Amino acid sequence: MKTPPNSEDELEEETESDEVFPVFREGARFGELHLEVRIKFNTKWNFKEAVREYTIQEGRRIRFNKNDRKRLRAVCKVKECSWVIFASKDRDDTCWQLKTFRDDHSYAREDKNRAVNRNWVASKLVKKVRKYSNFRHCDANTFFKIKYDLSLNRNSISRALSDARNLIYGEGLWGDTVKDQPRFNCPNLHHSTAKR
């Protein structure tokens, strides 16, 4: 039970002793990502990406079953598993805070994960393609098997490799199609030559 403050000094001391919660920092290496209760995220998207990266790291399948403007809950896809993570906006509506995190899966790690999408694979391949310009499909497959313990589809690796190469080397000045070329807003350029 709290007693009322005797002076204004005691009241100021109480308001200054707010708890400081850790803030999530992006860029953690694969395998070193750690989530804990009370950690704060700048946006909902940052929280979703961190959860996705964590489930890829741990080799688990999840689904987001509560996803609205104020809260986000993800559960394990295996019905018997009790894994759950829940975050909601804090009182000031400035950031998202992890409220519940039960990290006990009841099944073995999987080497195939639906959370691994083309953008994620391409982002991991960019460094390799920069360093080794002739980085091939079989090299990428071995890289993901050794470093991330993932078995990826041939087509997803091929598409991600082409995305990584396009990101590094570009697709030419204006792209490959006429649609990609810039449009100029000149009245003379759009003038019709048809006779009326």
HELIX and SHEET records of a PDB file:
HELIX    1   1 GLU A    8  GLU A   16  1                                   9    
HELIX    2   2 LYS A   44  GLU A   58  1                                  15    
HELIX    3   3 ARG A  118  LYS A  131  1                                  14    
HELIX    4   4 HIS A  137  LYS A  147  1                                  11    
HELIX    5   5 ARG A  154  TYR A  169  1                                  16    
HELIX    6   6 VAL A  178  ASP A  180  5                                   3    
SHEET    1   A 5 LYS A  40  PHE A  41  0                                        
SHEET    2   A 5 TRP A  96  ARG A 102 -1                                        
SHEET    3   A 5 VAL A  84  LYS A  89 -1                                        
SHEET    4   A 5 ARG A  71  CYS A  76 -1                                        
SHEET    5   A 5 ILE A  62  ASN A  67 -1                                        
END                                                                             
